[in-house]
Structure formats: C-alpha cells, structure tokens
C-alpha cells in the first residue's frame, strides 16, 4: 500500500499522458423497481452500477509481493470517474454507497456501487391501465468530455438476471445505447450511455377493481327504462348510477398526472357517464309522456304510424289481447245505428225499462237499445204520435196540462192516458240514459287517449333500453379489445 500510494493522488486523471483518453466500461444491473409515481413522473429503481477502468499509476509486479495480484481498498483512495445520472430526480444526490474497489496488478480498477436512483420519466397514460412506459436512464461524465474520458458499453442491455419481479410492472427489456452529444455551451463532444427501461403495467388489479365494476354499473343504466313509470324509481336509479361512476372517476383521476392526455379508462367513464346522463334526461321526457292527462292533445298521425305500429312490433310491445302475429291494435266496433220504432215498440221498451227499475238484470242488447233510443225517438216516435186536444204537449209527469181532467172521465180515454204517461216516463228515462251514455263515452275516449300516450311511452322505453344496451355492449368490447 505504501509503495503504491507514495506518489499517488486521487485528484488527477490517472493517465501517463494528458492527451490520452481513459476508457471507462459501464455495466448496469437492474435489481428492483421500487416505485413508479405517475403523478410526479418519477421512477425509483435499485441498481448495481459497475465501472471498470485502468489506472496507469496503480501497477505492481506479482513476483515482488508473493504472487499478490488483487487487492481491495476503499474507493476514496483512488481516482473515480464522475459518472452521474443525468435525469436524476433525487433531491439529496447521495443515494449511492461508498464501497471498496477491486484493484489488480495490471492497474485495472473495478468498482461495484449499489444505488437507489430516482429518475424522471415521461409517463404516457393514454392507454391506462393497458399502457406501456419507456423510461430512460442516461449516464455520463459531468466534467470530462469525450477527449478526456470515453464510455464503453459492457453489454448491449442491462443485466436482468437478479431482477426481483414487481407486482405492478412487467419488465420487457432494458437495452442500452451510446450517444455522443454536442451541447451548446461547449464545443467538445460528451458521450453518454442511455438505458431504456420498457415497462408494461399489470392490469389485473385495475380490471377487477375499476373496470369490471364500471361495466356492471353501466349495464344497470339501460334497465332504468324497464322499470314501470309508476314505480317512482326510474330517475333515482339513473342518478345513483351516475354518482357511483363519479366516485370511480375520482379514484382514477387521483392517481393520474394532470395532463392533456386522458386515460383510456377515463374516456370509458366519461362516455358511460354521458350515456347515463342522456338516459336520465330521456327517462324524464318519457315519464312526462306517460303521465299525459285528459287535457293532452291527440297523438299525431306520424307518431301513431311510426311508434305505435312499427316500433311497437320491433320492441315487442303489445296490448292485452294482441300477439306478435297481429297486424296492429284492435279496432273498435262502431255503434249500431238504431231504426225508427213504432209506438208499440216504445211501449215494449217502457215495460222493459220498468223491469230494469225493479232490479232485474238486462243483457247487452237492451243496453245498446237504451243508448240508441235518442235517434229512434227523434226520427220516428215523436214525429208519428199525436194527441187530440193537446195544445201544449205532454208534461214530464205524464199529464196533459190543459184538458187532462176531461179525458180522465172517459172510459176509452183512460187507456190512452196511461199510454201517454208511459211514453212521458220513457222520455225521462231516455234522457237519463243519454246522459249516462254520453258521460261513459267521454270517459272511454279519455281513457283511450291516456292509454295511447302510455303505450307511446312504453314503446320509447323499450326502444331506448335496447339502444343503450347495444351502446354499453360495444363500449365494453372496445375496452376488452385493448386487453387482448
């Protein structure tokens, strides 16, 4: 030791001639990926840095020292190349260990230095969580130019034999390349060696924790159209799904760097949230159609033709009693037109009316007859019956207002008077039945109008349900295609 370092200084470049270039061989061994901070774009790795060079002043003959050809001495005693990581992001600049160097009798110095490095890495999250990152680690001398010190690659790539697998990233390779760069500050060339670390993200964690829940929630959105409109849960389901997706979107946004590049899963979330927002707005519109009251206008002809005829068949929406082979909704049977009745027929109707008043049941034909009495009476009965001595007509109570007393005394007039009273009662009964029939017809037409609007809403519900199911399916296929 005393012979070697008697006239030796570690401050000067160990060459016999200052014009000579000292060659430094660099070899990097990747041991572990500690962390990849996408938000701050910092890669933390554990490296073994091996540097080899020849020191012209540390040479001895093995015969003079009992065959000793190798010694290990502290690295502070010898000259070391000032090779640093150019794109270092370490705030302390002291992450390496001061280890011993291996010195051979021919002056070859080998220095193995383990180090935890933090390097800047441009992270591209456009295809997150199926992204591949390329992080560069550039090593070179800080003060020596290419005319004083040259760098040589020991291997074409970094050594990955002792690499500890990472749970999040898969290493695809780490090739190396030598570059000679002329900087603007200096005219001399500066060589460096750049190692490019190719990393592929293991996406299983994100698939099971972010992607699959999002897909399952997305398939709930079209089911909101299948809920009955009277349940009151259609809009609340869409809002709940939208809030759930917002929570997942915030989880993704927290881990991503704030950049213009939107990740793939973020685009999927945005598209799904837009779809759910549109479905909620359409649900509100369809519910407004469903709850159209009697004051609503009739359905336009184009809507009746397109929605009730064609779209109803496509979406398999039918009324009660219809089937898929039918040509359309059932047509209403027109009311039968009444024929003029004679006085004897009116008397028979009067007797049947008395039976109904006493509580006996009447069949459907009698009801139709009562409903259509108005036409028959105006066209035949009232026009063909006249009463002698009746100047003012028949009162609602069945008594002539002028000469009813004189006709009651006659034997033949009694029967005629009872007949008049029966016809008067029949008139009153007819007016009541007409009122009931008109109210029933008005209510029936109102119910038909409301029912048609509700069918329109139901057809639109089914149509948008299938449309949104197809959209969610194709969006999911696009995401799965990125995985494959």
C-alpha positions as CSV (number, residue, x, y, z in Angstrom):
1,X,0.0,0.0,0.0
2,X,2.7,2.4,0.9
3,X,4.6,1.6,-2.3
4,X,1.5,2.1,-4.5
5,X,0.2,5.3,-2.9
6,X,3.6,7.0,-2.1
7,X,3.4,9.4,-5.1
8,X,-0.3,8.9,-6.0
9,X,-3.1,11.4,-5.9
10,X,-6.8,10.7,-6.5
11,X,-7.5,14.2,-7.7
12,X,-5.9,13.8,-11.2
13,X,-6.9,11.7,-14.1
14,X,-4.7,8.6,-14.0
15,X,-3.0,8.7,-17.4
16,X,0.6,8.8,-18.4
17,X,0.0,11.4,-21.0
18,X,-2.6,14.1,-20.6
19,X,-3.6,13.7,-24.3
20,X,-4.5,10.1,-23.7
21,X,-8.2,9.1,-23.3
22,X,-9.2,7.0,-20.4
23,X,-11.8,4.4,-21.2
24,X,-14.5,3.6,-18.7
25,X,-16.6,0.5,-19.2
26,X,-20.1,0.8,-17.7
27,X,-22.5,-2.1,-16.8
28,X,-25.9,-1.6,-15.1
29,X,-27.7,-4.4,-13.3
30,X,-31.4,-3.8,-12.6
31,X,-32.2,-5.3,-9.2
32,X,-35.7,-3.9,-8.4
33,X,-38.3,-1.4,-9.4
34,X,-39.3,0.3,-6.1
35,X,-41.9,2.7,-7.3
36,X,-43.4,4.4,-10.3
37,X,-45.0,7.7,-9.4
38,X,-47.2,8.5,-12.4
39,X,-48.5,11.7,-10.9
40,X,-45.0,13.2,-10.3
41,X,-43.4,11.2,-13.2
42,X,-40.6,9.8,-11.1
43,X,-39.2,6.2,-11.4
44,X,-37.4,4.8,-8.3
45,X,-35.1,1.9,-9.0
46,X,-32.4,-0.2,-7.2
47,X,-29.4,-0.5,-9.5
48,X,-26.0,-2.1,-9.3
49,X,-23.5,0.2,-11.1
50,X,-20.3,-1.5,-12.2
51,X,-17.5,0.7,-13.6
52,X,-14.1,-0.5,-14.9
53,X,-11.1,1.5,-16.0
54,X,-7.3,1.3,-16.0
55,X,-5.2,3.3,-13.6
56,X,-1.7,3.8,-15.0
57,X,-0.2,4.5,-11.6
58,X,-1.6,1.5,-9.7
59,X,0.5,-1.2,-11.2
60,X,2.8,-3.7,-9.5
61,X,4.7,-6.9,-10.1
62,X,3.2,-10.0,-8.5
63,X,6.7,-11.6,-8.0
64,X,7.7,-8.7,-5.7
65,X,4.7,-9.3,-3.4
66,X,4.4,-13.1,-3.1
67,X,2.1,-13.5,-6.1
68,X,-0.4,-11.0,-4.9
69,X,-2.4,-9.9,-7.9
70,X,-5.6,-8.4,-6.4
71,X,-6.3,-6.1,-3.5
72,X,-9.5,-4.4,-2.2
73,X,-9.1,-0.9,-0.9
74,X,-11.6,1.9,0.0
75,X,-12.8,3.8,-3.0
76,X,-11.9,7.1,-1.5
77,X,-8.2,6.3,-2.0
78,X,-8.3,6.0,-5.8
79,X,-9.5,8.2,-8.6
80,X,-13.0,7.6,-9.7
81,X,-14.9,8.7,-12.8
82,X,-17.5,11.3,-12.1
83,X,-20.3,9.4,-13.9
84,X,-23.7,10.6,-12.8
85,X,-27.3,10.0,-13.8
86,X,-28.2,13.0,-16.0
87,X,-32.0,12.8,-15.5
88,X,-31.8,12.2,-11.8
89,X,-34.8,13.4,-9.7
90,X,-33.2,12.8,-6.3
91,X,-33.2,15.8,-4.0
92,X,-30.3,14.6,-1.9
93,X,-27.8,13.4,-4.5
94,X,-26.3,10.9,-2.1
95,X,-28.2,7.7,-2.7
96,X,-25.1,5.6,-3.5
97,X,-22.9,3.7,-1.2
98,X,-19.1,4.2,-0.8
99,X,-17.9,0.6,-1.4
100,X,-14.4,-0.8,-1.9
101,X,-12.8,-1.1,-5.3
102,X,-11.1,-4.2,-6.6
103,X,-7.5,-3.4,-7.8
104,X,-5.5,-5.7,-10.0
105,X,-1.8,-5.7,-10.6
106,X,-2.1,-4.6,-14.2
107,X,-3.9,-1.4,-12.9
108,X,-7.4,-2.5,-13.7
109,X,-9.9,-1.0,-11.3
110,X,-13.4,-2.4,-10.8
111,X,-15.9,-0.5,-8.7
112,X,-19.3,-2.0,-7.9
113,X,-21.7,0.5,-6.5
114,X,-25.3,-0.2,-5.5
115,X,-27.6,2.8,-5.6
116,X,-31.2,3.7,-5.3
117,X,-31.9,6.1,-8.1
118,X,-34.8,8.4,-8.8
119,X,-35.1,9.4,-12.4
120,X,-37.5,11.5,-14.3
121,X,-39.8,9.5,-16.6
122,X,-42.2,10.9,-19.1
123,X,-45.4,8.8,-18.4
124,X,-48.0,8.4,-21.1
125,X,-51.3,7.3,-19.6
126,X,-53.3,7.4,-22.8
127,X,-54.0,3.6,-22.6
128,X,-54.1,3.3,-18.8
129,X,-54.5,0.6,-17.4
130,X,-53.1,-1.2,-20.5
131,X,-50.2,1.2,-21.0
132,X,-46.5,0.5,-21.8
133,X,-44.0,3.0,-20.4
134,X,-40.5,3.8,-21.7
135,X,-38.2,5.3,-19.1
136,X,-34.7,6.4,-19.9
137,X,-31.7,6.4,-17.6
138,X,-28.8,8.4,-19.0
139,X,-25.3,8.0,-17.5
140,X,-22.4,10.2,-18.4
141,X,-19.4,12.2,-17.0
142,X,-20.3,15.5,-15.6
143,X,-17.0,17.3,-16.2
144,X,-14.9,15.2,-18.6
145,X,-15.6,15.5,-22.3
146,X,-15.1,12.8,-24.9
147,X,-11.4,13.9,-25.5
148,X,-10.6,13.1,-21.9
149,X,-12.8,10.1,-21.0
150,X,-14.8,7.7,-23.2
151,X,-17.6,5.5,-22.1
152,X,-17.9,1.9,-23.3
153,X,-20.9,-0.4,-23.1
154,X,-20.2,-3.7,-21.3
155,X,-23.4,-5.3,-22.6
156,X,-26.0,-4.4,-25.2
157,X,-28.6,-4.2,-22.4
158,X,-28.8,-4.1,-18.7
159,X,-28.4,-7.2,-16.7
160,X,-31.7,-8.6,-15.5
161,X,-30.6,-11.9,-14.1
162,X,-31.1,-10.8,-10.5
163,X,-34.2,-8.7,-11.1
164,X,-36.9,-9.0,-8.4
165,X,-40.4,-9.1,-10.1
166,X,-42.6,-6.2,-9.5
167,X,-46.3,-6.7,-8.6
168,X,-47.5,-3.8,-10.8
169,X,-45.0,-3.6,-13.7
170,X,-43.6,-6.2,-16.0
171,X,-40.1,-5.5,-17.4
172,X,-40.0,-6.2,-21.2
173,X,-36.3,-5.2,-21.6
174,X,-33.7,-2.6,-20.9
175,X,-31.5,-2.0,-24.0
176,X,-28.6,0.4,-23.9
177,X,-27.3,2.9,-26.5
178,X,-24.2,5.1,-26.6
179,X,-24.7,8.7,-27.7
180,X,-22.2,11.5,-28.4
181,X,-23.8,14.9,-27.9
182,X,-22.5,18.3,-28.6
183,X,-24.0,20.8,-26.2
184,X,-24.4,24.5,-26.9
185,X,-22.2,25.5,-24.0
186,X,-19.2,23.6,-25.2
187,X,-17.5,22.6,-28.4
188,X,-16.2,19.3,-27.2
189,X,-18.3,16.1,-27.5
190,X,-19.8,14.5,-24.4
191,X,-20.5,10.8,-24.6
192,X,-23.3,9.1,-22.6
193,X,-24.9,5.7,-22.3
194,X,-28.7,5.7,-22.2
195,X,-30.6,2.7,-20.9
196,X,-34.3,2.5,-21.9
197,X,-36.4,0.6,-19.5
198,X,-39.6,-0.9,-21.1
199,X,-42.3,-1.4,-18.6
200,X,-45.8,-2.9,-19.1
201,X,-48.4,-2.4,-16.5
202,X,-50.0,-5.5,-15.0
203,X,-53.7,-4.6,-15.5
204,X,-55.4,-7.4,-13.5
205,X,-55.7,-5.2,-10.4
206,X,-57.4,-2.4,-12.3
207,X,-59.6,-4.7,-14.3
208,X,-61.1,-6.3,-11.2
209,X,-61.3,-3.1,-9.1
210,X,-62.1,-0.4,-11.6
211,X,-63.1,-1.8,-15.0
212,X,-65.5,-4.6,-14.1
213,X,-67.5,-2.6,-11.5
214,X,-67.8,0.2,-14.1
215,X,-69.2,-2.3,-16.7
216,X,-71.6,-3.8,-14.2
217,X,-72.8,-0.3,-13.2
218,X,-73.1,0.6,-16.9
219,X,-75.4,-2.3,-17.6
220,X,-77.7,-1.1,-14.8
221,X,-78.4,2.2,-16.7
222,X,-80.5,0.7,-19.5
223,X,-82.5,-1.2,-17.0
224,X,-83.9,2.1,-15.8
225,X,-86.1,2.1,-18.9
226,X,-87.5,-1.3,-18.0
227,X,-88.8,0.0,-14.6
228,X,-92.5,0.8,-14.6
229,X,-93.2,4.5,-14.8
230,X,-95.5,4.4,-11.8
231,X,-92.7,2.9,-9.6
232,X,-91.1,6.3,-9.0
233,X,-87.6,4.9,-9.1
234,X,-86.6,5.5,-12.7
235,X,-84.9,8.8,-12.3
236,X,-83.4,7.9,-8.9
237,X,-81.7,4.8,-10.4
238,X,-80.0,6.9,-13.1
239,X,-78.8,9.5,-10.6
240,X,-77.5,6.7,-8.3
241,X,-75.6,5.1,-11.1
242,X,-74.2,8.5,-12.1
243,X,-72.9,9.2,-8.6
244,X,-71.3,5.7,-8.4
245,X,-69.4,6.3,-11.6
246,X,-68.3,9.8,-10.4
247,X,-66.7,8.1,-7.4
248,X,-64.7,5.7,-9.6
249,X,-63.7,8.6,-11.9
250,X,-62.3,10.5,-8.9
251,X,-60.3,7.4,-7.9
252,X,-58.7,7.2,-11.4
253,X,-58.1,11.0,-11.5
254,X,-56.2,11.0,-8.2
255,X,-53.6,8.5,-9.5
256,X,-53.1,10.1,-12.9
257,X,-50.8,13.0,-13.8
258,X,-52.6,16.2,-14.7
259,X,-52.1,16.2,-18.4
260,X,-54.0,16.7,-21.6
261,X,-53.8,13.0,-22.3
262,X,-57.0,11.4,-20.9
263,X,-56.5,7.7,-20.0
264,X,-58.5,5.0,-21.8
265,X,-60.4,4.1,-18.7
266,X,-61.2,7.8,-18.1
267,X,-62.6,8.0,-21.6
268,X,-64.7,4.9,-20.8
269,X,-66.0,6.5,-17.6
270,X,-66.8,9.8,-19.4
271,X,-68.6,8.0,-22.2
272,X,-70.6,6.0,-19.7
273,X,-71.5,9.0,-17.6
274,X,-72.6,10.8,-20.7
275,X,-74.7,7.9,-21.7
276,X,-76.3,7.7,-18.2
277,X,-77.0,11.4,-18.2
278,X,-78.7,11.1,-21.6
279,X,-80.7,8.1,-20.3
280,X,-81.8,10.0,-17.2
281,X,-82.9,13.0,-19.4
282,X,-84.8,10.7,-21.7
283,X,-86.4,9.0,-18.7
284,X,-87.8,12.3,-17.6
285,X,-89.1,13.1,-21.1
286,X,-90.7,9.6,-21.3
287,X,-92.3,9.9,-17.9
288,X,-93.8,13.2,-19.0
289,X,-95.4,11.4,-21.9
290,X,-96.6,8.6,-19.7
291,X,-98.4,11.0,-17.3
292,X,-100.2,12.9,-20.0
293,X,-103.7,13.5,-18.6
294,X,-107.1,14.0,-20.3
295,X,-106.1,17.5,-21.4
296,X,-103.4,16.1,-23.7
297,X,-103.7,16.5,-27.4
298,X,-104.4,13.5,-29.6
299,X,-101.4,11.5,-30.9
300,X,-100.1,12.8,-34.2
301,X,-100.6,10.6,-37.2
302,X,-96.9,10.2,-37.8
303,X,-96.3,9.1,-34.2
304,X,-99.2,6.7,-34.4
305,X,-97.8,5.2,-37.6
306,X,-94.1,5.1,-36.6
307,X,-94.2,4.4,-32.8
308,X,-97.5,2.5,-32.3
309,X,-97.3,0.4,-35.5
310,X,-93.7,-0.2,-36.4
311,X,-91.6,0.5,-33.3
312,X,-94.1,-1.4,-31.1
313,X,-93.5,-4.5,-33.2
314,X,-89.7,-4.1,-33.2
315,X,-89.6,-3.7,-29.4
316,X,-92.3,-6.4,-28.8
317,X,-94.7,-4.1,-27.1
318,X,-98.4,-5.3,-27.5
319,X,-101.7,-4.5,-25.9
320,X,-103.7,-7.0,-23.8
321,X,-105.1,-9.5,-26.3
322,X,-102.7,-8.7,-29.1
323,X,-99.9,-11.1,-30.2
324,X,-96.8,-10.8,-32.3
325,X,-98.6,-12.1,-35.4
326,X,-101.3,-9.4,-35.3
327,X,-101.3,-6.5,-37.7
328,X,-101.9,-3.9,-35.0
329,X,-104.0,-2.9,-32.1
330,X,-107.6,-4.0,-32.0
331,X,-110.1,-1.8,-33.8
332,X,-113.2,-0.6,-32.0
333,X,-116.5,-1.8,-33.2
334,X,-118.7,1.1,-34.4
335,X,-122.0,1.6,-32.6
336,X,-125.0,0.1,-34.2
337,X,-127.4,2.6,-35.8
338,X,-130.9,2.5,-34.4
339,X,-134.0,2.1,-36.6
340,X,-137.2,4.1,-36.0
341,X,-139.6,2.4,-33.6
342,X,-143.3,2.4,-33.6
343,X,-145.5,3.2,-30.7
344,X,-146.0,-0.4,-29.8
345,X,-142.2,-0.9,-29.7
346,X,-141.8,2.1,-27.4
347,X,-144.4,0.6,-25.1
348,X,-142.3,-2.7,-25.1
349,X,-139.2,-0.7,-24.2
350,X,-141.2,1.0,-21.5
351,X,-142.1,-2.3,-20.0
352,X,-138.5,-3.5,-20.2
353,X,-137.4,-0.3,-18.5
354,X,-139.9,-0.9,-15.7
355,X,-138.3,-4.4,-15.2
356,X,-134.8,-2.7,-15.0
357,X,-136.1,-0.2,-12.5
358,X,-137.4,-3.1,-10.3
359,X,-133.9,-4.5,-10.1
360,X,-133.9,-7.2,-12.8
361,X,-130.8,-7.6,-14.9
362,X,-130.7,-6.6,-18.5
363,X,-128.4,-8.0,-21.2
364,X,-126.1,-6.2,-23.6
365,X,-128.7,-5.8,-26.3
366,X,-131.0,-3.9,-24.0
367,X,-128.2,-1.5,-23.0
368,X,-127.5,-0.8,-26.7
369,X,-131.2,-0.2,-27.2
370,X,-131.3,2.4,-24.4
371,X,-128.2,4.1,-25.7
372,X,-129.7,4.5,-29.2
373,X,-133.2,5.5,-28.1
374,X,-132.5,9.1,-28.9
375,X,-132.1,8.5,-32.6
376,X,-135.2,6.4,-32.9
377,X,-137.4,8.7,-30.9
378,X,-136.4,11.8,-32.8
379,X,-136.8,10.1,-36.2
380,X,-139.9,8.1,-35.6
381,X,-141.7,8.1,-32.3
382,X,-142.1,11.7,-31.6
383,X,-142.9,12.5,-35.1
384,X,-145.6,9.9,-35.5
385,X,-147.6,10.2,-32.3
386,X,-150.2,12.9,-31.9
387,X,-152.7,13.5,-29.2
388,X,-156.1,15.1,-29.7
389,X,-156.8,18.2,-27.7
390,X,-153.2,18.5,-26.7
391,X,-152.1,22.0,-27.4
392,X,-149.0,22.3,-25.2
393,X,-147.7,18.7,-25.3
394,X,-147.2,16.1,-22.6
395,X,-145.7,17.1,-19.3
396,X,-142.8,15.2,-17.7
397,X,-145.2,13.7,-15.2
398,X,-147.4,12.2,-17.9
399,X,-150.4,14.6,-17.5
400,X,-151.7,17.0,-20.2
401,X,-151.6,20.5,-18.9
402,X,-154.9,21.7,-20.5
403,X,-157.6,19.1,-20.9
404,X,-156.3,16.2,-18.8
405,X,-159.4,16.3,-16.4
406,X,-162.0,15.9,-19.1
407,X,-160.1,12.9,-20.6
408,X,-159.8,11.1,-17.4
409,X,-163.5,10.8,-17.1
410,X,-163.9,9.0,-20.4
411,X,-163.7,5.2,-20.4
412,X,-161.8,5.0,-23.6
413,X,-159.5,7.9,-22.6
414,X,-158.1,6.1,-19.6
415,X,-156.2,3.7,-21.5
416,X,-154.9,6.4,-23.8
417,X,-153.9,8.5,-20.8
418,X,-151.9,5.6,-19.3
419,X,-150.2,5.2,-22.6
420,X,-149.3,8.9,-22.6
421,X,-147.9,8.6,-19.1
422,X,-145.8,5.6,-20.1
423,X,-144.3,7.5,-23.1
424,X,-143.6,10.5,-20.9
425,X,-141.7,8.3,-18.4
426,X,-139.9,6.7,-21.3
427,X,-138.8,10.2,-22.4
428,X,-137.4,10.9,-18.9
429,X,-135.7,7.5,-18.8
430,X,-134.2,8.2,-22.3
431,X,-132.7,11.5,-21.2
432,X,-131.1,9.8,-18.2
433,X,-129.7,7.0,-20.3
434,X,-128.4,9.6,-22.8
435,X,-126.6,11.5,-20.1
436,X,-125.1,8.3,-18.7
437,X,-124.1,7.1,-22.2
438,X,-122.5,10.5,-23.1
439,X,-120.5,10.5,-19.8
440,X,-119.4,6.9,-20.4
441,X,-118.4,7.7,-24.0
442,X,-116.4,10.7,-22.9
443,X,-114.7,8.8,-20.1
444,X,-114.0,5.9,-22.5
445,X,-112.5,8.3,-25.1
446,X,-110.4,10.0,-22.4
447,X,-109.1,6.6,-21.2
448,X,-108.3,5.6,-24.7
449,X,-106.3,8.8,-25.2
450,X,-104.4,8.3,-22.0
451,X,-103.8,4.7,-22.8
452,X,-102.4,5.6,-26.2
453,X,-99.9,8.1,-24.7
454,X,-98.9,5.5,-22.1
455,X,-98.3,3.0,-24.9
456,X,-96.1,5.5,-26.7
457,X,-94.1,6.0,-23.5
458,X,-93.7,2.2,-23.1
459,X,-92.6,1.8,-26.7
460,X,-90.0,4.6,-26.3
461,X,-88.8,2.9,-23.0
462,X,-88.2,-0.4,-24.7
463,X,-86.6,1.2,-27.7
464,X,-84.1,3.2,-25.7
465,X,-83.4,0.3,-23.4
466,X,-82.2,-1.9,-26.3
467,X,-80.4,1.0,-27.8
468,X,-78.4,1.8,-24.7
469,X,-77.8,-2.0,-24.1
470,X,-76.1,-2.1,-27.5
471,X,-74.1,1.0,-26.8
472,X,-72.8,-0.4,-23.5
473,X,-72.0,-3.7,-25.1
474,X,-69.9,-2.2,-27.9
475,X,-68.2,0.2,-25.4
476,X,-67.2,-2.9,-23.3
477,X,-66.0,-4.7,-26.4
478,X,-63.7,-1.8,-27.2
479,X,-62.2,-1.9,-23.8
480,X,-61.8,-5.7,-23.8
481,X,-60.2,-5.4,-27.3
482,X,-57.4,-3.2,-25.7
483,X,-56.7,-6.0,-23.2
484,X,-56.4,-8.7,-26.0
